[in-house]
Amino acid sequence: MKYFFTSTVIAAVLSSKSCAAFTPTKPMVSPIQGTYAAKMSKQGLQLRSTVIKEADVTTEKQTTEEESSINYSFQESENIKKSYLDDGFIFGLDGSGLERPKGKVASVVVEGDSLETTPQQVGIVSATFAGHAFFSASSILNLLSQHDGDIGATALTSLSVIIASWILADFGSGVFHWSVDNYGNGKTPIMGNIIAAFQGHHSAPWTITYRGFCNNVWKLCIPFGIPTIAAINVIAGPENPMITLFFAVFCAIEIMSQELHKWSHMTKSETPFWVNTLQDLGISIGRVPHAKHHIAPYDGNYCIVSGLCNEALDKSGFFRWMEHRIYDWNGVESNAWKLDPELRARTLRGDYSLPL
């Protein structure tokens, strides 16, 4: 259409009365002059036809080049891979721009992340655990004072608080793991890197086994670090040392959960004997129980401290119920729903329990 319009305009200009070279006026002429004029008129028509054809070819060529440019730009935009910063990031799988590496190859998905432990990471982790140890010790001393120096009563109380904290830390690790697996992305304020790391973990789960201790757990020092426990300590006050002790242990275990998680991805020959013992006793999440989580759509077995709470949470449909409430509240679907439309349909029907 474009080159047809151009041809029409050129033809109109060439046929206009103002173009005397090709449309001469008709004065009174002699027969010789008439013959010469006819000959020139014929040549003019041929020249006009040639110009129009050349204009058509030129315009058509320009149109083809523009179309090629548009197609190239479209293809180029299609070939640009998405990153963890893009909305719609789903576990490094469909639509995320990431691919599963072949073989047991480490794959880092967070920009600027590395498998190398840095002095900064060591400093953050060391300071965090030292802070938690300080608050724990202070709480136990306060308990000892409240028990009038009775060491037995203080030890029993402290042990009870620590066990309760360990159990609830397993539950907390499940809630935390579920939330970062299913909601948010690398753009999420404060938690973006943690979310991207957890979601990207599904594309190459063995990558975690290449990380040193501080490199592996330092990100969790952000939500479960000294500021958090310090705030709890202030709110609880010195008259409630059990609360401070509970949350100091809770936060420490939540940070350690990432290391317990790492052990569940390593073979028995790769871990010390005492790690295997902790897994056999159910104190640390085992390899087989956690492997169940790494089956798409990653909708269960979220707890990664001991895994003690997994069966109850999955059988009761606790996380599906939470997803349904969130969807009713703001219309946001979990990533598990996006991977499994049938799971979404079951959840919206109120069928929350997962088959065990």
Secondary structure, 3 states (H helix, E strand, C coil): CHHHHHHHHHHHHHCCCCCCCCCCCCCCCCHHHHHHHHHHHHHHHHHHHHHHHHHHHHHHHHHHHHHHHHHHHHHHHHHCCCCCCCCCCCCCCCCCCCCCCCCCCCCCCCCCCCCCCCHHHHHHHHHHHHHHHHHHHHHHHHHHHHCCCCHHHHHHHHHHHHHHHHHHHHHHHHHHHHHHHHCCCCCCCCCHHHHHHHHHCCCCHHHHHHCCHHHHHHHHHCCCCHHHHHHHHHHHCCCCHHHHHHHHHHHHHHHHHHHHHHHHCCCHHHCCHHHHHHHHHCCCCCHHHHHHHHCCCCCCCCCCCCCCCHHHHHHHCHHHHHHHHHHHHHCCCCHHHHHCHHHHHHHHCCCCCCCC
